[in-house]
Amino acid sequence: MLFASGACIGLIFPFGKIAVDLGLSPLVYAGTSAAGASAVLAVVCRILGKPIVLDASTLVYAAIAGPLTFAIPFATMLLVIPHLGSAIPAILQSLTPILTLGLVAALGVERPNLLRVAGLLIGLAGTMVILIERNSDSAQNQAHLGWYLLALVTPATLAVGNIFRTTHWPAGHGPLPLAMLTLAGAAVGVALLASVLPLLGFAPSLALPSTVGFALVALQSLAIGIGYAFYFRLQQVGGPVYLSQISYVNTSVGVAFAVLFFSERLSLHVWIAVGLILAGVALVNRGAPDEE
């Protein structure tokens, strides 16, 4: 489930980069992708006979989980890509597992485990090797410090979302309906943000995508819908720390995408890094608490 969700959700980085290059509005792209993914999961729930319960606790959960899980981190990533490129946001996003581990330890959600800490650090080392190798000239980027600080919003929000979804999971609710409602909450959150920003003196582009843009949104929605179906099931059975490793899988997916679609060649350093990532996933899995 980790690799299935990572393979689908990891397409956010290359698809998001393509969307930015096409000139699509980050807010519109994020909102329509979330709405489309929610529609995909609604159809899946209908086919599988999974009831979508709209009680108060579930609606509150979706209203909070939606922005934390998708709207804020994804929209932020799209906003900083034109200023930092795709490498820096990806590097910072890979901090999510470390931040999640720190939060669960601080909040007592999960007991600290040396093996899991070692696995997460090894996976992070592999991620850094891949990204540094592929973006050796990114240090020359002279973007304002504010854009780097804004990019940190993505891993911080994802880490908080990992904890929230575990600690506030509505009793008796399955992962598919919750994933659908969370993505719907994300779409509503983006729409509210787009409405509030002009009142605060900002004027973000809200132009609708062209035919090519809508096709990209459709592909992104399908990938997100499938990915979040696995993502929420993994949240339910694996816990927030194990789930957070999806960041490492996303990195590997980005490398594979570059090789298959952009004919990039991988160096020995990258293959070593992939080995580190797989070793990190294995260690965290072996160090999982018994109650998970």
Disulfide bonds with the S-S distance in Angstrom:
none
